[in-house]
Amino acid sequence: MSETKKSVVEEIVNKAKIAELSDEEKELIALEKQSKELEVQLKQQQLEAAKLEQEERKFHIKDLKARLAERELTEKQRANDLAQRAAGFRQEEANDKFRWNFCTHKKGGNVSPTDMKVLHFGGNKEQYAVLKHMMINGDIWVLCLRCGKTWKPPVETSFFFDEKGQNCAPQDGKFDKVKFEKAQFEYMQAVNFNTNNSMSASVQCRFTTFDPQSGKNVDATDVYRENVRDTTLR
């Protein structure tokens, strides 16, 4: 018997069997068939949902990569900006040191549109073009009105250097006594610069701190100097 005839015979037999079933049994068979159809639909929906979730994850990953790339670009730009600022500060410091080394810090001299060196390198008179100011702790600070250099009592913590000669924190370097004493000498010279400018002054204060060992208040001028060590009169 061919497959086609066999299939037709099976269908006729099944229909005959169904015809012999009761209404309740027929309803149960219909419900079972409907249940299978619903199960198939559910699996199809689950498969579709899985595909959509996969697509959503792809877009989420794409967005995340874009945000990370943007953040990386921002960090690089920020690093470049900081590097440029640092280079600018170093160049400015180098320019200041150049002017300070060549400035006479004195009054006098002639200025012309074609020669303005006096404004940056000082004059040739005996009087110094400096401003002196007594700070609130009694220290005298000196400012050159030509090159802008400020002299003030040096602080030891500013004279620690690493192996490369770079200024560093005390715990990371070694104290350079020679440079410290040189700074002290230059400061005393500046305080004694001969000038007919009048020294200004702040209201005088006394700085103390409690010493737990002695149980007394002791002088804390060094603490004040430490806090203003990076300050100038410019």
Contacts in CASP RR format, 6 or more apart in sequence:
PFRMAT RR
TARGET T0000
AUTHOR 0000-0000-0000
METHOD contacts of the structure
MODEL  1
MSETKKSVVEEIVNKAKIAELSDEEKELIALEKQSKELEVQLKQQQLEAA
KLEQEERKFHIKDLKARLAERELTEKQRANDLAQRAAGFRQEEANDKFRW
NFCTHKKGGNVSPTDMKVLHFGGNKEQYAVLKHMMINGDIWVLCLRCGKT
WKPPVETSFFFDEKGQNCAPQDGKFDKVKFEKAQFEYMQAVNFNTNNSMS
ASVQCRFTTFDPQSGKNVDATDVYRENVRDTTLR
1 9 0 8 1.000
18 26 0 8 1.000
18 29 0 8 1.000
21 29 0 8 1.000
96 147 0 8 1.000
96 148 0 8 1.000
96 149 0 8 1.000
99 120 0 8 1.000
99 121 0 8 1.000
99 147 0 8 1.000
99 148 0 8 1.000
99 149 0 8 1.000
100 144 0 8 1.000
100 147 0 8 1.000
100 148 0 8 1.000
100 149 0 8 1.000
102 121 0 8 1.000
103 120 0 8 1.000
103 121 0 8 1.000
103 122 0 8 1.000
103 144 0 8 1.000
103 146 0 8 1.000
103 147 0 8 1.000
103 149 0 8 1.000
104 121 0 8 1.000
104 122 0 8 1.000
104 123 0 8 1.000
104 124 0 8 1.000
104 146 0 8 1.000
105 122 0 8 1.000
105 128 0 8 1.000
105 129 0 8 1.000
105 130 0 8 1.000
105 144 0 8 1.000
105 146 0 8 1.000
105 147 0 8 1.000
105 149 0 8 1.000
105 193 0 8 1.000
106 122 0 8 1.000
106 123 0 8 1.000
106 124 0 8 1.000
106 125 0 8 1.000
106 126 0 8 1.000
106 127 0 8 1.000
106 128 0 8 1.000
106 129 0 8 1.000
106 146 0 8 1.000
107 122 0 8 1.000
107 123 0 8 1.000
107 125 0 8 1.000
107 127 0 8 1.000
107 128 0 8 1.000
107 129 0 8 1.000
108 118 0 8 1.000
108 122 0 8 1.000
108 123 0 8 1.000
108 124 0 8 1.000
108 125 0 8 1.000
108 129 0 8 1.000
109 118 0 8 1.000
109 122 0 8 1.000
109 123 0 8 1.000
109 124 0 8 1.000
109 125 0 8 1.000
110 118 0 8 1.000
111 118 0 8 1.000
111 119 0 8 1.000
118 146 0 8 1.000
119 146 0 8 1.000
120 146 0 8 1.000
120 147 0 8 1.000
121 146 0 8 1.000
121 147 0 8 1.000
122 129 0 8 1.000
122 146 0 8 1.000
122 147 0 8 1.000
123 129 0 8 1.000
123 146 0 8 1.000
126 194 0 8 1.000
127 194 0 8 1.000
127 195 0 8 1.000
127 196 0 8 1.000
128 144 0 8 1.000
128 193 0 8 1.000
128 194 0 8 1.000
128 195 0 8 1.000
129 144 0 8 1.000
129 145 0 8 1.000
129 146 0 8 1.000
129 195 0 8 1.000
130 142 0 8 1.000
130 143 0 8 1.000
130 144 0 8 1.000
130 145 0 8 1.000
130 190 0 8 1.000
130 193 0 8 1.000
130 195 0 8 1.000
130 197 0 8 1.000
131 142 0 8 1.000
131 143 0 8 1.000
131 145 0 8 1.000
131 197 0 8 1.000
131 200 0 8 1.000
131 233 0 8 1.000
132 140 0 8 1.000
132 141 0 8 1.000
132 142 0 8 1.000
132 143 0 8 1.000
132 191 0 8 1.000
132 193 0 8 1.000
132 195 0 8 1.000
132 197 0 8 1.000
132 199 0 8 1.000
132 200 0 8 1.000
133 140 0 8 1.000
133 141 0 8 1.000
133 143 0 8 1.000
133 199 0 8 1.000
133 200 0 8 1.000
133 201 0 8 1.000
133 202 0 8 1.000
133 233 0 8 1.000
134 140 0 8 1.000
134 141 0 8 1.000
134 199 0 8 1.000
134 200 0 8 1.000
134 201 0 8 1.000
134 202 0 8 1.000
134 204 0 8 1.000
135 141 0 8 1.000
135 202 0 8 1.000
135 228 0 8 1.000
136 202 0 8 1.000
136 203 0 8 1.000
136 204 0 8 1.000
136 205 0 8 1.000
136 224 0 8 1.000
137 204 0 8 1.000
137 205 0 8 1.000
137 206 0 8 1.000
137 207 0 8 1.000
137 221 0 8 1.000
137 224 0 8 1.000
137 225 0 8 1.000
138 204 0 8 1.000
139 152 0 8 1.000
139 153 0 8 1.000
139 221 0 8 1.000
139 225 0 8 1.000
140 191 0 8 1.000
140 199 0 8 1.000
141 150 0 8 1.000
141 151 0 8 1.000
141 152 0 8 1.000
141 233 0 8 1.000
142 150 0 8 1.000
142 151 0 8 1.000
142 152 0 8 1.000
142 187 0 8 1.000
142 190 0 8 1.000
142 191 0 8 1.000
142 193 0 8 1.000
143 149 0 8 1.000
143 150 0 8 1.000
143 151 0 8 1.000
143 232 0 8 1.000
143 233 0 8 1.000
143 234 0 8 1.000
144 150 0 8 1.000
148 232 0 8 1.000
148 233 0 8 1.000
148 234 0 8 1.000
150 232 0 8 1.000
150 233 0 8 1.000
150 234 0 8 1.000
151 186 0 8 1.000
151 187 0 8 1.000
151 190 0 8 1.000
151 191 0 8 1.000
152 187 0 8 1.000
152 225 0 8 1.000
153 184 0 8 1.000
153 187 0 8 1.000
153 225 0 8 1.000
154 180 0 8 1.000
154 183 0 8 1.000
154 184 0 8 1.000
154 187 0 8 1.000
155 222 0 8 1.000
155 225 0 8 1.000
155 226 0 8 1.000
155 229 0 8 1.000
156 175 0 8 1.000
156 180 0 8 1.000
157 169 0 8 1.000
157 170 0 8 1.000
157 226 0 8 1.000
157 229 0 8 1.000
158 167 0 8 1.000
158 229 0 8 1.000
159 167 0 8 1.000
159 175 0 8 1.000
159 176 0 8 1.000
159 177 0 8 1.000
159 179 0 8 1.000
159 180 0 8 1.000
159 183 0 8 1.000
160 167 0 8 1.000
160 168 0 8 1.000
160 169 0 8 1.000
160 170 0 8 1.000
160 172 0 8 1.000
160 173 0 8 1.000
160 174 0 8 1.000
160 175 0 8 1.000
160 176 0 8 1.000
161 167 0 8 1.000
161 168 0 8 1.000
161 173 0 8 1.000
161 174 0 8 1.000
161 176 0 8 1.000
162 168 0 8 1.000
162 172 0 8 1.000
162 173 0 8 1.000
162 174 0 8 1.000
206 219 0 8 1.000
207 219 0 8 1.000
207 220 0 8 1.000
207 221 0 8 1.000
207 223 0 8 1.000
207 224 0 8 1.000
208 217 0 8 1.000
208 218 0 8 1.000
208 219 0 8 1.000
208 220 0 8 1.000
209 217 0 8 1.000
209 218 0 8 1.000
209 220 0 8 1.000
209 223 0 8 1.000
210 216 0 8 1.000
210 217 0 8 1.000
210 218 0 8 1.000
211 217 0 8 1.000
211 218 0 8 1.000
END
